[in-house]
Structures are given as C-alpha cells and as structure tokens.
Amino acid sequence: MRTTQPPTTAPPSETEGPLDSHPAPGGHSVRTRSQHQRRKRIVQAAAALASRGGVEAMQMRTVAERAGVALGTLYRYFPSKMDLVVAVVGEEIDLLESSIERRPPGAATPSSRAVDVLMRATRGLMREPELADALIRSLILAEVQTPFGDRMTGLLLRVSADGLTLEEASEEQLDLAGSLSSVWVQELLEMLRGRRTYDQIQRRIETAAARLLSGM
C-alpha cells in the first residue's frame, strides 16, 4: 500500500475549468484526463509528505509546491486538509482492493478470509508508519464524512460472505463487519503506539473475527 512519490516539477500550464467537466461524446476529454492526473499528483504529494512527517507535514502550500500546482488549484480540488487526508486514505484502500482482486484470500472460513485482508492492510500500512499514524489519527478526529469505514466494511463483507455487497447485507451483517473493522483500527493504533506487536494484533484480530463472523 505504498504510495509513489510524484514529480515535483510543474506542468506547462495549470489553467483549468470546473472540476465536474464531462467527457466529450465518444471519448474522454483532455480536460478530464488532465484533472485526474493533477488530482493524483496532489494526493501522491500529500502521502509522501505525511509518510515523513505525519499529518502536520501536509501543509497545503507545501503539498501544492510538491505537486507542482498553484495553491488556488489545490483548494479547488481539496477545500481543507481533512478532505486531502480522506483522499489519501481512499488511495490506500484502492491499492488494497487491487491487491485483493489480484490475489483473493483462499482460506476456507469467512473469518480466516477477513483476517487475511486485515493483516495485508496492516503490513501495507506499516511499511509507512508515519503515514499510517497520520491517516488513522486524522480519521478518528475527522470533521468531514469519510468513506473509510464503509469501504473496509464492504471489503470484509465481500471476502467473508461470497461477494456480499453493502446494499445486500442485512443490518446485523453490516454491524458485525463494521465492528471487526473498528477492532482492527483500534489494534492498529495500539501497534503504532508501540503497545502491540504484529503477532499480538493478528491473534486479537483472529479472535474477534472468529466471534463476529461465525454466522456469515
């Protein structure tokens, strides 16, 4: 789940229109592709800074300079630092989901498949502990809506219940998968604080998953 560093040089032009411009009929507009690439550079710049100095290092002006965009452009994409944090989290979950698609968990039980996913996520995040700490702590204090919880819950449902989606899941299934996701976040925080080892986290996640997902 490591995020690559973006180029620090600015593109030839930062002139752009509204962020919701649509592709032209029959193909993608140059503007839309350019906006996507610019947004990706910004998110990668923010992740690179956070991986070295935590969320405090994600100063908006510094992110803009590293991404090679004007400060006003950055604010059009991300009105606040927390919006930017949420975007970085989304990028990390995208990478996790891609990993799961390429190599789905092969364990026989729902709880074991869920544990596989959560421990993969743990290993990925701990490759960049400063980034992981910044993201998890910021999300706990988030003042904006974040998709983190729903996306992790949805991922756990898919792997543990044969492709079950958030829309198809019962309220109880949503609660159980969401509870397991919350346990993982808390355990990850304890690991980042030096209070848990990787093996201890795995054991606790295995216990929680076995109890919570026994009826999946």
N, C-alpha and C positions, 0 to 999 in steps of 0.2 A: 504494500500500500504506500510505497514511497512515491513522492511527487517530484518530478524532474524540475530542475531549475530552468526558468525561461531566459531568453536572451535579454540583455539589458539595454540594447540599442533601440532607439525609437524607430518606428516605421516611417516611410516617407511622408505620410500625411495622417493626421488624426481627425480630419473632417468627417463628420458623420451625421446622419439624420436620426429620427426616433428609433428607439430600440425595438419597437414592435413592427418594423417594416417586414413585408411578406415577400416570399419568392415570386418572381415573375412566372406566369403560366408556362408550364413545360420545363421548368428548371429552377435552380436556386439562384437568387440574385447575388451579385458580387457583394452588395452591401451587407446582406445577411451573413454570408460566409466571413466577411471581414469582421463583423461584430462578434461572431462566435470565436474567431481566433483572438480577437482583442480581449474578450472576456476570459478566455482560457489563460492568456498571458498574465492577466491580473490575478487570477486565482492561484496560479503557479508561483507568482512572485510573493503573494501573501503567505503561502505554505512554506516557501523557502525561508522567509524571514522568521516565521513562527518556529520553524524547526531549529533555529539557532538561538532565539531569544524569547520564546514564548509569545503570548498574545500581546504583551507590551511592545514587542518589536514590530508589530503590524501597524505602525503609524501610517495613516492614509497617504501622506505626502511621500513617505519612503516607499510605500507599495507602488505608487504611481511612477516614481522615478525608476524603480527597478523594472517595472513592466514596460516602460517607455511610452507612457500615455500622460496626457495632461491631467492635472488634479480634477478639473471640472468633468472630464470624461469619466474618471474613476467614480465620482459621486453620482453620475447618471446611471452607471451600472449598479453601484452599491451605495445607497444613501447613508449607511452607517457602518462602523467597524463590525458590528454584530452581523449585519447582512453578509459581510465578507467572510466572517467566521463560518456562518452557515453554509456558504458556497464551498468553502474548503472542505467542510465535513461531507457535503454532497459528493465532492470529487473523490474523497477517500472511500465512500460507500460504493460509488461507481466502480472503483478498482476492485473492491471486494466482490461485488456481484459478478464482474467479469471473470474473476478467478473461480468463483463457484460454477459459473456456466462452463468454463473450460474443463474443470475437474470437479464434478459434483461429488458430494460426500457419498461414500459407498457402504457405510455402516448399516447393519440390519435393523436397528431400532430407531424410532423418532428421536429419542433423547441423545443417542450417540451421534446422529447426524447433526443435531443442533450444537452439540459440544464441538464437533469438528469445525463448524462455521465460526463459532465464537472464539475458539483458540487460534484459528487462522487470522481472524481480525486482531486478536491480541498480539500475535507475532508481528503482523504488519505494522501496527501502531507503535510497538516497542522498538522498531528499527529507528524511529524518530521520536524518542521520549519527550523532548521539549515540545514538539508539535502535538503529540498525543495529550500531554498535560494541558496545553493551551486550549485545545479543542474541547476536551471533556469538561474542564473547569468553566469555560465560557458558556458552554451549552447549559450547564446547571444553573447559571445565572442569567440565561438568555432573556432578553426583553422583547424578542421578536419570535414569531412562530417558526419552528424548525421541523424539518421532516425526519430528523434523525431517529426518533423513537418509532415512528410509523414504519420507516424503511427497514430498520432492524427487525421489528416485529414481523413485517411482511416476509422478510428473508427467512426468518426462523420458521414461519408457517409453511412456506414453500418447501423447504428441505425436510421438515419433520412430518408433514401431512400430505405428501404426494402432490405437490403443486397447488395446494390450497391458497387462495388469494384473500386479501383483507376483506374484500366485498363478500366473499363466500363464507367466511369464517363466522362461527357463532360468537356471541358475546363472551361466553366462557373461554373459547379458544383464543380470542383476542386478549383476554385478561391474562391467561396463562403464558402465552408467548411474550406479551408485554412485560410480565413480571420477571421472566427469565432474562429478558434484555436489560431490565433495570438492575437485576442482581449482577450481571456482567459489568455494567458501567460502574457500579459501586466497588466491585472487586478490582477493576482496572485502576480506579482511583487509589485504592489501598496499595496496589503494586507500585504506582508512580510515587507514592509517599514513602516507599521502602518498607512497608508493613506486610507485604505478601511476596512470596516467590512465585515464579511461573508454575511450579508444581502444585503449590497450595491453591492457586487460582483454578487450575484445571480440576483439582479434586473437589473444590467447592462448586464449580460450575457443573460437574458431573452429578453431584448430589442433588443440586437444585433442579437440573434438567430431568433427572430420573423421577423426582417427585412431581414436578409440574406437568410433564408431558407424558405421563404414564398412560393417559387415556386417549392420546392422539391416534 
